[in-house]
Every structure is written in C-alpha cells, then in structure tokens.
C-alpha cells in the first residue's frame, strides 16, 4: 500500500491533487466517485478503517469539517497516528491537522504549501511560539527521549508555558550547539549537573548519557555517544552478552539508550551474539585487525589469552579506544562468563568528538566596530562562558554580545601567566573561552606565547580571523593599497621602540621600496618614523593618520610625509593609531588590465581596436 493518500471529493480538486502527487513519491489519489485520474474507493469510512493504521500521510482536499469527521473514529494517539493535512481545492491554505510533530504533519504541510504556492497553517504551540518541539527535536540527531517525574505531555505543556528551565549539556555536538544558539530567555544553560540548584527551576532538559536522579520534571535527551569494545570465546550466549552490556551501563550510571556501537577484532565478525545484538538494537558492529588493535599497546592492559588466541595484546579496551578516539576509557576491561562457561570481556569509552571539554578560541575582534566582527566570532561571543579581551585595544561594546552568565575580564592589567590561570579555570570546567584580540590575531596579536601555554598543557584551541586595522584604513580612506604599474606591495610593520626590530627589517630600508607601508603600534615614535621614511620616500608622499578606526571616536588626518610628526603632536595622539604611507592613498589613476577590453583571460577574450 502507498504511504500517502490524497483524498478528494470534488472534481475541481484534481488539479491540485495531481500537482502534489507528481512531487511526492508514493502518493495515490483516491475518491468515492472515481474521478478520472483517481483510484475509486467504496466508501471513505471503510477506506480509513483499513488504511489509517498503516499510512504515513493522509491529505484531504476539501472542507475541514469533512476531514475532521472522517478521521475522528480512528484517532488513537500521537505516537502512532498518521500525519493528516487538510487544504482547500486550490491549495491556497494548507493546514496541519493531526500528528504535527511525531507524524511529521507540520513538515508535510510546509512541503505541500511550497508545491501549491499556498500558505501553511500550523497551530502547535511550540511552532507558533518558536520554541523547541521537544517531542521530536532529538530525532534529527538520533537522540532518544526519556522522561522523569512527568509525562511527555505534561513536560511539553510546562515548557510551552515558558516555565523556568535548566538546560544541561553534558556533551557537545551539532544538536547541543543548536540548542545553545536558539536558547529562549527562560532557559539557563549548564554544563555540569552539580551546578544546577533544582529548587530554582520548574523543568530540566538534559542532553547527557548519564543517569541522574531529579526532583523536578525532566526530559533526558540520550545522544548516541558511548561505544563498547568486546572480546570473547567462540559461541557466547546472546542473552548473557546483552544482559552484561546493560549491566555495565547501569553500573557506570549511563543510559543504555546512549549506546552508539559495538566493536571487536575481525575474527569475531561472525560471532552470533554480536551479530544478533547489532540487528536487535540496530546499532553498528565494527571490527578491527589485530595490527590495528596492537597500535594501542601501552594504553591498554596486556591480555596473554587474547595475544595467544588472536594475536592482539587486548581486544575490548583497544577496540573501544580506537572506536571512540578517546585517550581514556570510561570503564576498563570487565570479565564475564555465560551459563555455559564461555568467557567474554567488555570495555566502555566516550565518543571523543562529543565529549564536553573545555574550548578556547582566539577571536579577531576586527578594527573596532562591533558589527565588523566576523559572523563566527559573534556566534562564539554569544556562547562564551569567559570573554578575555584586550581592553586598551578592543572596544568594550564587543563584549555586549556575551550572555548574561558570561564572565567578562579585561586582560590589560594581567601578565601572561595570570591570563592563562583565568582561562584554565573556565577551560577545566568545560567552558568556552573566547580570547578576544584586536584586528586579526596573526598581526602583532601576542598569541604565539599563549599557544605555547596551550600546547604544553594539551588544551584544545582554535583561531578565528578578523579584519585588520590596515584593511579598515583602506576602506575608510576609500583607497586601494595596490595600484597597477605603481605599487604592488603592502608592508605591514612597526617602528623600533622598546621592542627591537631585526636588523634586516629596519624601516629606513623598507622605505626604499616606496610600497604602501602600514605602521602599527608606532605613533609614540613619530619623529624617528618620519626620519626613517624620508630616507626612501619623497617628502610630499601622502600619509594618513587613522585614530580608532571604525570606533565611535574615529578620526582621520591626511597630509604629506614631511608633516607627519607635526600632525601627530598637534592632535596629541598616543594610542590606537594606524599610520599609512604611500602614493596609493586616494589614487584614482592607473587602470588595471583585468577589465581592459583588449585583455584576454580565462573568462573573456580581448577585442582588437
């Protein structure tokens, strides 16, 4: 039988029905009258009595009253009822009627409305309030729902009424990131269960493999994140194997619903207990060669019996470590015996990619304006548990993206060691640390010594680039810093003050190239800068002195190189200044070849005069 039936009771509904059937595979159009193009049914009640428990989707084209009266006798519960859609003859309005979430009627309605160019009507509270559909949210991520102290309907009702909710994210994956980024105002995020004062909340939603006892209505999303490694003698009992696996999960206070996969050595690929367990649970059973398992020698306990029988130093622990990518096991090898005296072992490990562990991201803040930080950088700032920012160089407004519970700390008065201590505290709690640097971190960002700390302490970190102040200068000066046939190089450098410059990188030598020079962190050395630059540039070379680019306090002065020191001193400039030198400033001459009519390249053939 087809999975979708389109039910019509008017010949004028046929056009819309045919459009839908053409786009939705497995659809059958039915009618009592037997209109051309439809399958004739004897009566609607008889048809629904037989098909209602078996189909995925019923689409009624016609009056809502007919739809409701027709399905009413057959409705059971939302766990098993099919999706039901009702729409008018032309598909102008497409309404989800039954099983909006679990049956998928809401999604079907949106799909059908696109086909008919109609308006979708969805009335489920979580959708209209733009809240998480808790009953099906985890489906996309293969999570299982488990409830404690409340039924599913009771918990969802409390949530859509926006009761104060604690959200526990024990793991980290695509689903938890989605929850973090779309968190309603009445939900507070936690990363450790013992941080939650249950008496302060009405509900708990948790994404975790762990078993916790709660005193408030709780929904546990169980992610597939625990792997089992196993070794065995031939012919172990099927029931004994499953019983002991479940027992190991319970002993480690883990939900069996979080089991992701089982793993062993390749010679056990046809072991009946493993094969049946995999089929019953619909979970992967994956094997490895002895050579692959032996790569974990030194990380696992040595098994003389395993080495003698299959040539592997260990099967259960090694396969669990390989499968999980973890450095340690949740449970080392446990030994078991079935009713016939057959031996087998089990080891458990957490999927390393989903492990909730600390994260440090060095983020380029851009030149200053909060809306010039990258999209990724903004997202990280909104999620951060700690924002450590260089207050003398980064506007405080950028930290306003942080959530209410975020700790915001200015690093200006901290030594490197003190900064590291602050970050390590949050990292060890599994928090997200954003180290916010001005511009792009790779340019005078002082990040290499921080990365050295992170590497030494085996702390994970990443870097998100930002817009540099020299790029902002080009934008604000409305200038291209590379000019055809004139200037094709940009030099990013600084003057020599208390921080010495290598002998081969003296500014007076760079000046001889007459490229576009962008000077960072050098305004207090302006007299020497001017003297060094004049060794290579003509005194009438354009200069731009840019103070706090893109900040609210931004100011820009233009002039000639001979007046550089005078401009700086007259305006008492001491910090957050970018100095640009070169003929590229304001240049509007020298057309490029790229768009010249005579120029041929891979995308266009040039034309002759």
C-alpha positions as CSV (number, residue, x, y, z in Angstrom):
1,X,0.0,0.0,0.0
2,X,1.2,3.5,-0.8
3,X,2.4,5.6,2.1
4,X,0.5,8.7,1.1
5,X,-3.1,9.1,0.0
6,X,-4.7,12.2,-1.4
7,X,-8.5,12.1,-0.7
8,X,-10.7,14.3,-3.0
9,X,-14.5,14.7,-3.1
10,X,-14.7,17.3,-5.9
11,X,-13.5,17.2,-9.5
12,X,-12.1,20.7,-9.1
13,X,-9.6,19.2,-6.5
14,X,-8.0,17.0,-9.2
15,X,-5.5,19.7,-10.5
16,X,-4.1,20.4,-7.0
17,X,-4.0,16.7,-6.2
18,X,-2.1,15.8,-9.4
19,X,0.5,18.6,-8.7
20,X,1.1,17.2,-5.2
21,X,1.2,13.5,-6.4
22,X,3.8,14.5,-9.1
23,X,6.1,16.0,-6.4
24,X,5.5,13.5,-3.6
25,X,6.7,10.0,-4.5
26,X,4.4,7.2,-3.4
27,X,1.2,9.3,-3.5
28,X,-2.1,7.8,-4.6
29,X,-5.2,10.0,-5.4
30,X,-8.5,8.3,-4.2
31,X,-12.2,9.3,-4.4
32,X,-15.5,7.7,-3.8
33,X,-16.8,9.0,-7.1
34,X,-13.9,7.6,-9.0
35,X,-12.9,10.8,-10.8
36,X,-10.6,10.3,-13.8
37,X,-7.1,10.1,-12.6
38,X,-8.1,8.8,-9.1
39,X,-8.5,5.4,-7.6
40,X,-12.1,4.6,-6.8
41,X,-12.8,3.5,-3.2
42,X,-16.1,2.0,-2.0
43,X,-16.6,4.4,1.0
44,X,-14.4,6.8,2.9
45,X,-15.1,5.1,6.4
46,X,-14.2,1.7,5.1
47,X,-11.1,3.0,3.4
48,X,-9.9,4.9,6.5
49,X,-10.7,1.9,8.8
50,X,-8.2,-0.2,6.7
51,X,-5.6,2.4,5.8
52,X,-5.5,4.7,8.9
53,X,-3.2,2.5,11.0
54,X,-0.9,1.8,8.1
55,X,-0.3,5.0,6.1
56,X,2.2,7.8,6.8
57,X,0.2,10.7,5.4
58,X,-3.4,11.5,4.5
59,X,-4.1,14.7,2.5
60,X,-7.8,15.8,2.4
61,X,-8.6,18.3,-0.3
62,X,-11.9,20.0,0.7
63,X,-13.8,21.2,3.7
64,X,-12.1,20.9,7.1
65,X,-15.3,19.6,8.6
66,X,-15.3,16.6,6.3
67,X,-11.7,15.9,7.2
68,X,-12.2,16.1,11.0
69,X,-15.4,14.0,11.0
70,X,-13.8,11.4,8.8
71,X,-10.8,10.7,10.9
72,X,-12.3,11.2,14.3
73,X,-13.4,7.5,14.8
74,X,-9.9,6.2,14.1
75,X,-7.7,8.5,16.1
76,X,-5.6,6.7,18.7
77,X,-2.6,8.7,20.0
78,X,0.1,10.9,18.6
79,X,2.7,8.2,18.8
80,X,1.0,6.0,16.2
81,X,-1.5,8.2,14.3
82,X,-0.5,9.2,10.8
83,X,0.1,12.8,9.7
84,X,-3.1,14.4,8.4
85,X,-3.3,17.5,6.2
86,X,-6.3,19.5,5.0
87,X,-6.3,22.0,2.2
88,X,-8.8,23.9,0.0
89,X,-9.4,23.0,-3.6
90,X,-6.6,25.2,-4.9
91,X,-4.1,24.7,-2.1
92,X,-4.3,28.3,-1.0
93,X,-4.3,27.3,2.6
94,X,-2.6,24.1,3.8
95,X,-3.2,23.1,7.4
96,X,-1.6,20.5,9.7
97,X,-4.5,18.7,11.3
98,X,-3.1,15.6,13.2
99,X,0.3,14.4,14.3
100,X,2.0,17.7,13.6
101,X,5.3,16.7,15.3
102,X,5.7,13.0,15.7
103,X,3.8,12.1,12.5
104,X,5.5,14.9,10.6
105,X,2.3,16.8,9.6
106,X,3.9,20.2,10.2
107,X,6.8,19.4,7.9
108,X,4.5,17.8,5.3
109,X,2.3,20.9,5.4
110,X,5.3,23.2,4.6
111,X,6.3,20.9,1.8
112,X,2.8,20.9,0.3
113,X,2.4,24.6,0.6
114,X,5.6,25.1,-1.5
115,X,4.1,22.8,-4.2
116,X,0.8,24.7,-4.3
117,X,2.3,28.2,-3.6
118,X,-0.1,28.3,-0.7
119,X,0.1,29.5,2.9
120,X,0.9,26.9,5.6
121,X,-1.2,26.9,8.8
122,X,0.4,25.4,11.8
123,X,-1.1,25.8,15.2
124,X,1.1,23.7,17.6
125,X,2.2,25.9,20.4
126,X,5.9,25.3,20.2
127,X,5.9,26.2,16.5
128,X,3.8,29.4,16.8
129,X,5.9,30.5,19.8
130,X,9.1,29.5,18.0
131,X,10.2,27.1,20.8
132,X,11.9,23.7,20.6
133,X,9.5,20.9,19.6
134,X,10.7,18.7,22.5
135,X,8.9,15.6,21.4
136,X,10.8,15.5,18.1
137,X,13.8,17.8,18.5
138,X,16.2,15.0,19.1
139,X,15.0,13.0,16.1
140,X,17.4,14.9,13.7
141,X,20.3,13.9,15.9
142,X,19.3,10.3,16.6
143,X,18.6,11.1,20.3
144,X,16.2,9.1,22.4
145,X,13.8,10.9,24.8
146,X,13.5,9.7,28.4
147,X,11.2,11.4,30.9
148,X,11.4,11.6,34.7
149,X,8.8,13.0,37.2
150,X,6.4,13.9,34.4
151,X,4.8,12.5,31.3
152,X,5.8,13.8,27.8
153,X,2.6,15.9,27.5
154,X,3.0,17.4,31.0
155,X,6.6,18.4,30.4
156,X,5.9,19.9,27.0
157,X,2.9,21.8,28.3
158,X,5.1,23.3,31.1
159,X,7.8,24.2,28.5
160,X,5.5,26.0,26.1
161,X,4.1,27.9,29.0
162,X,7.7,29.1,29.5
163,X,8.3,27.7,33.0
164,X,11.8,28.3,34.2
165,X,14.0,25.7,32.7
166,X,17.6,24.4,33.3
167,X,19.3,23.1,30.2
168,X,22.2,20.6,31.0
169,X,24.6,20.0,28.1
170,X,26.9,17.2,29.2
171,X,28.0,16.5,25.7
172,X,29.0,18.7,22.8
173,X,27.7,18.0,19.2
174,X,25.6,19.6,16.5
175,X,22.4,19.2,18.4
176,X,23.7,20.9,21.6
177,X,25.2,23.7,19.6
178,X,21.7,24.2,18.0
179,X,20.2,24.3,21.5
180,X,22.7,26.9,22.7
181,X,22.3,29.2,19.7
182,X,18.4,29.2,19.9
183,X,18.1,29.2,23.7
184,X,14.9,31.0,24.8
185,X,15.1,33.7,27.6
186,X,13.5,31.4,30.2
187,X,16.2,28.7,29.8
188,X,19.5,28.8,31.6
189,X,22.4,26.7,30.3
190,X,24.6,24.5,32.5
191,X,27.5,22.1,31.7
192,X,27.7,20.2,34.9
193,X,24.7,18.6,36.8
194,X,26.0,19.6,40.2
195,X,25.9,23.3,39.2
196,X,22.1,23.1,39.0
197,X,20.0,24.1,42.0
198,X,16.9,22.2,41.1
199,X,14.7,24.1,43.6
200,X,15.3,27.2,41.5
201,X,13.8,25.6,38.3
202,X,10.5,24.2,37.2
203,X,12.0,21.9,34.5
204,X,15.2,20.2,33.5
205,X,16.2,19.4,29.9
206,X,19.4,17.5,29.7
207,X,21.5,16.2,26.8
208,X,23.5,13.5,28.5
209,X,24.3,9.8,28.6
210,X,24.5,9.9,32.4
211,X,21.7,8.7,34.8
212,X,20.8,11.5,37.2
213,X,18.1,11.5,39.9
214,X,16.0,14.6,39.8
215,X,13.1,16.1,41.8
216,X,11.6,18.2,39.1
217,X,10.0,17.2,35.7
218,X,12.9,16.2,33.5
219,X,13.5,15.4,29.9
220,X,16.7,13.5,29.1
221,X,17.8,13.5,25.5
222,X,20.1,10.5,25.1
223,X,22.7,11.0,22.4
224,X,24.5,8.0,20.9
225,X,27.9,8.6,22.3
226,X,29.1,5.5,24.3
227,X,31.0,2.7,22.5
228,X,31.5,-0.8,23.7
229,X,34.6,-2.8,23.0
230,X,34.4,-6.6,23.5
231,X,36.4,-9.8,23.2
232,X,35.0,-13.3,23.6
233,X,35.4,-17.0,23.3
234,X,33.5,-18.5,20.4
235,X,29.8,-19.1,20.9
236,X,29.0,-16.9,23.9
237,X,25.3,-16.7,24.8
238,X,23.3,-14.0,23.1
239,X,21.1,-13.2,26.2
240,X,24.2,-13.2,28.5
241,X,26.0,-10.7,26.3
242,X,23.1,-8.2,26.2
243,X,22.4,-8.6,29.9
244,X,26.0,-7.8,30.8
245,X,26.2,-4.9,28.4
246,X,23.1,-3.4,30.0
247,X,24.6,-4.2,33.5
248,X,27.8,-2.3,32.6
249,X,25.8,0.8,31.6
250,X,23.8,0.7,34.8
251,X,27.0,0.2,36.9
252,X,28.6,3.3,35.3
253,X,25.4,5.3,35.7
254,X,24.8,5.5,31.9
255,X,21.7,5.2,29.9
256,X,21.6,2.2,27.6
257,X,19.9,4.4,25.0
258,X,23.3,6.2,24.6
259,X,25.0,3.1,23.2
260,X,26.4,4.1,19.8
261,X,28.1,1.0,18.5
262,X,30.0,-2.2,19.5
263,X,33.5,-3.2,18.4
264,X,35.7,-6.2,18.4
265,X,38.5,-8.0,16.4
266,X,37.9,-9.0,12.8
267,X,38.0,-12.8,13.6
268,X,34.8,-12.2,15.6
269,X,32.9,-10.6,12.7
270,X,30.5,-13.6,12.5
271,X,30.1,-14.1,16.2
272,X,26.4,-14.8,16.7
273,X,25.9,-12.9,19.9
274,X,27.4,-9.8,18.4
275,X,25.5,-10.1,15.1
276,X,22.2,-10.6,16.8
277,X,22.8,-7.8,19.3
278,X,23.6,-5.5,16.4
279,X,20.5,-6.5,14.5
280,X,18.2,-6.2,17.6
281,X,19.5,-2.8,18.6
282,X,20.0,-1.6,15.0
283,X,23.5,-0.4,16.0
284,X,26.7,-0.9,14.1
285,X,29.1,-3.8,14.8
286,X,32.6,-2.9,13.6
287,X,35.8,-4.9,13.8
288,X,39.5,-4.2,13.6
289,X,42.5,-6.2,12.6
290,X,45.0,-7.4,15.3
291,X,47.6,-5.0,13.8
292,X,45.2,-2.0,14.4
293,X,44.4,-3.1,17.9
294,X,48.1,-3.5,18.7
295,X,48.7,0.1,17.9
296,X,47.1,0.8,21.3
297,X,49.7,-1.3,23.1
298,X,50.9,0.8,26.1
299,X,47.5,2.3,26.5
300,X,45.7,-0.9,27.4
301,X,46.2,-3.8,29.8
302,X,48.0,-6.8,28.3
303,X,46.0,-10.0,27.8
304,X,48.1,-13.1,27.4
305,X,45.0,-15.1,26.4
306,X,44.0,-12.6,23.7
307,X,47.5,-12.5,22.3
308,X,47.8,-16.3,22.2
309,X,44.4,-16.8,20.5
310,X,44.1,-13.9,18.1
311,X,47.4,-12.1,18.1
312,X,46.1,-8.9,19.8
313,X,47.5,-7.5,23.1
314,X,44.0,-6.6,24.1
315,X,40.6,-6.7,22.2
316,X,37.9,-5.0,24.4
317,X,39.9,-2.0,25.6
318,X,41.8,-1.4,22.4
319,X,38.7,-1.6,20.1
320,X,36.9,0.8,22.5
321,X,39.7,3.3,22.3
322,X,40.0,3.1,18.5
323,X,36.3,3.5,18.0
324,X,35.9,6.4,20.4
325,X,39.0,8.3,19.6
326,X,39.3,8.9,23.3
327,X,42.5,8.9,25.4
328,X,41.0,7.1,28.3
329,X,38.2,4.6,29.0
330,X,35.0,5.1,30.9
331,X,35.4,1.5,32.1
332,X,38.4,-0.7,31.7
333,X,38.0,-4.3,30.8
334,X,35.5,-6.3,32.8
335,X,35.3,-10.1,32.7
336,X,32.1,-12.1,32.3
337,X,31.0,-15.8,32.0
338,X,27.8,-17.0,30.4
339,X,25.7,-20.0,31.6
340,X,27.9,-22.4,29.5
341,X,31.1,-21.1,30.9
342,X,32.1,-19.1,27.9
343,X,34.2,-16.0,28.7
344,X,33.9,-12.5,27.3
345,X,35.1,-9.0,28.2
346,X,33.6,-5.5,27.9
347,X,35.1,-2.0,27.9
348,X,33.3,1.3,27.6
349,X,34.5,4.6,26.1
350,X,33.0,8.1,25.3
351,X,33.0,9.3,21.8
352,X,35.8,11.9,21.9
353,X,34.1,14.2,19.3
354,X,31.1,14.6,21.6
355,X,33.0,14.9,24.9
356,X,32.1,18.1,26.8
357,X,35.5,19.5,27.4
358,X,36.9,23.0,27.5
359,X,37.3,25.0,24.4
360,X,39.5,28.1,23.7
361,X,39.0,30.2,20.6
362,X,41.3,33.1,19.8
363,X,39.0,35.5,18.0
364,X,39.9,38.5,15.9
365,X,37.7,41.4,17.1
366,X,38.2,43.4,13.9
367,X,39.2,47.1,13.9
368,X,36.7,48.1,16.5
369,X,33.1,48.5,15.3
370,X,31.0,45.6,16.9
371,X,29.3,44.8,13.6
372,X,32.7,44.2,11.9
373,X,33.5,41.2,13.9
374,X,33.0,38.0,11.8
375,X,29.7,36.0,11.9
376,X,31.6,33.1,13.5
377,X,33.2,35.4,16.0
378,X,29.9,36.9,17.0
379,X,28.4,33.5,17.5
380,X,31.3,32.5,19.7
381,X,31.0,35.7,21.8
382,X,27.3,34.9,22.3
383,X,28.1,31.4,23.5
384,X,31.2,32.2,25.6
385,X,31.5,31.4,29.3
386,X,34.5,33.7,29.5
387,X,35.5,36.6,27.3
388,X,39.0,37.8,28.0
389,X,39.7,40.9,25.9
390,X,42.5,43.4,25.5
391,X,40.7,46.4,26.9
392,X,43.2,49.0,25.7
393,X,42.7,47.9,22.1
394,X,39.2,46.3,21.9
395,X,36.0,48.4,22.5
396,X,34.0,47.2,25.5
397,X,30.9,47.2,23.3
398,X,32.1,44.0,21.6
399,X,31.6,42.1,24.9
400,X,28.0,43.1,25.0
401,X,27.4,40.1,22.7
402,X,28.1,37.9,25.7
403,X,25.2,36.1,27.5
404,X,24.1,37.2,31.0
405,X,26.1,34.5,32.7
406,X,29.3,35.2,30.8
407,X,32.4,36.3,32.8
408,X,34.0,39.3,31.1
409,X,37.5,40.2,32.0
410,X,39.9,42.9,30.8
411,X,43.4,41.5,30.2
412,X,45.2,44.8,30.2
413,X,46.4,44.6,33.8
414,X,47.2,40.8,33.7
415,X,50.5,39.1,33.0
416,X,50.6,36.2,30.5
417,X,50.6,33.7,33.5
418,X,47.6,35.4,35.1
419,X,45.7,35.4,31.8
420,X,46.4,31.7,31.5
421,X,45.2,31.0,35.0
422,X,41.9,32.8,34.3
423,X,41.4,30.8,31.1
424,X,42.4,27.5,32.6
425,X,39.8,27.8,35.3
426,X,37.0,28.0,32.8
427,X,38.5,25.5,30.4
428,X,38.7,22.9,33.2
429,X,35.0,23.3,33.8
430,X,34.3,22.5,30.2
431,X,33.5,26.1,29.3
432,X,34.0,28.1,26.1
433,X,36.8,30.7,26.5
434,X,37.0,33.5,23.9
435,X,40.3,35.3,23.9
436,X,39.4,38.5,22.0
437,X,42.2,40.2,20.2
438,X,42.2,43.4,18.2
439,X,42.1,43.3,14.4
440,X,43.4,39.9,13.2
441,X,45.2,37.8,15.8
442,X,48.1,36.9,13.4
443,X,49.3,40.6,13.3
444,X,51.0,41.7,16.5
445,X,48.5,39.7,18.4
446,X,50.9,38.2,21.0
447,X,49.2,34.9,20.6
448,X,52.1,32.6,20.0
449,X,53.2,32.6,23.6
450,X,49.6,31.8,24.6
451,X,49.5,28.9,22.1
452,X,52.7,27.7,23.6
453,X,51.0,27.5,27.0
454,X,48.0,25.7,25.5
455,X,50.3,23.2,23.7
456,X,52.3,22.5,26.8
457,X,49.1,21.8,28.8
458,X,47.4,19.9,25.9
459,X,44.5,22.3,25.8
460,X,42.4,22.4,22.6
461,X,42.2,25.8,20.9
462,X,41.2,27.3,17.6
463,X,41.7,30.7,15.9
464,X,39.1,32.8,14.1
465,X,40.5,35.6,11.9
466,X,39.4,39.2,12.0
467,X,39.5,42.3,9.8
468,X,42.8,44.1,10.4
469,X,43.1,47.8,11.0
470,X,45.1,48.2,7.9
471,X,42.1,46.9,5.9
472,X,39.8,49.2,7.8
473,X,42.2,52.1,6.9
474,X,41.9,51.2,3.2
475,X,38.1,51.2,3.5
476,X,37.8,54.5,5.4
477,X,40.4,56.2,3.1
478,X,38.5,54.8,0.1
479,X,41.8,53.6,-1.3
480,X,43.2,50.6,-3.0
481,X,46.6,49.9,-1.5
482,X,47.9,48.2,-4.6
483,X,48.0,50.3,-7.8
484,X,48.7,48.8,-11.2
485,X,52.2,49.7,-12.6
486,X,52.8,51.8,-9.5
487,X,52.5,49.9,-6.1
488,X,52.1,46.2,-5.9
489,X,53.3,45.5,-2.4
490,X,52.0,46.3,1.1
491,X,54.4,46.3,4.0
492,X,52.9,45.7,7.5
493,X,55.4,46.8,10.1
494,X,56.1,48.8,13.2
495,X,58.7,51.3,14.5
496,X,61.6,50.3,16.7
497,X,61.0,51.3,20.3
498,X,61.4,49.2,23.5
499,X,60.6,46.2,21.3
500,X,63.7,45.9,19.0
501,X,63.4,45.2,15.3
502,X,65.6,42.7,13.5
503,X,68.5,44.4,11.7
504,X,67.2,43.3,8.3
505,X,63.8,44.9,9.0
506,X,64.7,48.5,9.5
507,X,62.1,51.0,8.5
508,X,64.6,53.1,6.5
509,X,65.3,50.0,4.3
510,X,61.6,49.3,3.8
511,X,61.1,52.9,2.8
512,X,63.3,52.4,-0.2
513,X,60.8,50.1,-1.8
514,X,58.2,53.0,-1.8
515,X,55.4,50.4,-1.3
516,X,52.4,51.1,0.7
517,X,53.5,50.9,4.3
518,X,51.1,50.4,7.2
519,X,52.6,51.1,10.6
520,X,51.2,49.5,13.7
521,X,51.9,50.4,17.4
522,X,54.3,53.2,16.5
523,X,52.7,56.6,16.9
524,X,54.8,57.5,20.0
525,X,57.9,57.1,17.8
526,X,56.7,59.5,15.2
527,X,59.9,61.6,15.0
528,X,62.1,58.6,14.2
529,X,59.4,57.2,11.9
530,X,59.4,60.3,9.8
531,X,63.1,60.5,9.6
532,X,63.4,56.8,8.6
533,X,60.6,57.1,6.0
534,X,62.2,60.2,4.4
535,X,65.3,58.1,3.6
536,X,63.2,56.4,0.9
537,X,60.0,58.4,0.2
538,X,59.8,62.0,-1.3
539,X,58.7,64.5,1.4
540,X,55.3,65.1,-0.4
541,X,54.3,61.4,-0.2
542,X,50.7,61.1,1.0
543,X,50.2,59.9,4.6
544,X,47.1,59.1,6.6
545,X,47.0,59.1,10.4
546,X,44.0,57.0,11.5
547,X,42.9,57.1,15.1
548,X,40.5,54.4,16.4
549,X,39.3,53.2,13.0
550,X,35.6,52.3,12.9
551,X,35.2,53.2,16.6
552,X,32.7,55.9,17.6
553,X,35.7,58.2,18.3
554,X,37.3,57.6,14.9
555,X,39.3,60.5,13.4
556,X,41.5,60.6,10.3
557,X,44.0,63.2,9.3
558,X,45.6,63.3,5.8
559,X,48.8,65.1,4.9
560,X,52.3,64.8,3.5
561,X,55.2,62.8,4.9
562,X,57.1,66.0,5.8
563,X,54.2,66.9,8.2
564,X,53.7,63.5,9.8
565,X,55.2,64.3,13.2
566,X,53.6,67.7,13.3
567,X,50.1,66.2,12.8
568,X,50.6,63.6,15.4
569,X,51.8,66.0,18.0
570,X,49.3,68.7,17.4
571,X,46.5,66.2,18.0
572,X,48.2,64.6,21.0
573,X,47.9,61.0,19.6
574,X,49.3,58.3,21.7
575,X,47.3,55.0,21.3
576,X,45.2,53.1,18.7
577,X,46.7,54.7,15.7
578,X,47.3,53.3,12.2
579,X,49.7,55.3,10.0
580,X,49.6,54.7,6.3
581,X,52.3,55.9,3.9
582,X,52.4,55.8,0.1
583,X,51.1,57.0,-3.2
584,X,48.2,54.6,-3.1
585,X,46.3,56.8,-0.7
586,X,43.5,58.4,-2.7
587,X,45.0,57.3,-6.0
588,X,42.5,57.2,-8.9
589,X,44.9,56.6,-11.8
590,X,46.5,53.6,-13.5
591,X,43.7,51.3,-14.8
592,X,44.2,47.6,-14.3
593,X,44.3,45.1,-17.2
594,X,41.7,42.8,-15.7
595,X,38.7,44.7,-17.2
596,X,40.5,46.3,-20.2
597,X,38.6,45.4,-23.4
598,X,41.9,44.3,-25.1
599,X,42.9,42.0,-22.3
600,X,42.3,38.3,-22.7
601,X,41.9,36.0,-19.6
602,X,40.3,32.7,-18.7
603,X,36.8,34.2,-18.5
604,X,36.9,36.6,-21.5
605,X,38.6,37.1,-24.8
606,X,40.0,40.5,-25.5
607,X,38.9,42.5,-28.6
608,X,41.1,44.3,-31.1
609,X,40.8,48.1,-31.9
